[in-house]
Amino acid sequence: MTAADGARETPALLDRVRRGDRAAWSPLVARFDGRLRLYVRYRLGRALARRVDVDDVLQETWLRALPALATFEGDGDNALYRFLATLARH
């Protein structure tokens, strides 16, 4: 898959998720989970990471993302990643 293919895949997955296609959720999460995991781990730092599980933060982020995707207006991987990172940060 080329970068151009990936850039087209994200909006298509978003559209499917918005239409209620549950099968599109897993590939959408898979596209961003690793990068988002690194971001959360970095933001937590060592001290907080001993008390807060990265997986818990990611789960909460995805739970908040699902309903918010209905109004998300960005396009492409970078815009969606920034949106998800903002949810994770808060």
ABEGO torsion letter per residue (X at the ends): XBAAAAAAAAAAAAAAAAAGBAAAAAAAAAAAAAAAAAAAAAAAEAAAAAABBAAAAAAAAAAAAAAAAAABABBEAAAAAAAAAAAAAX
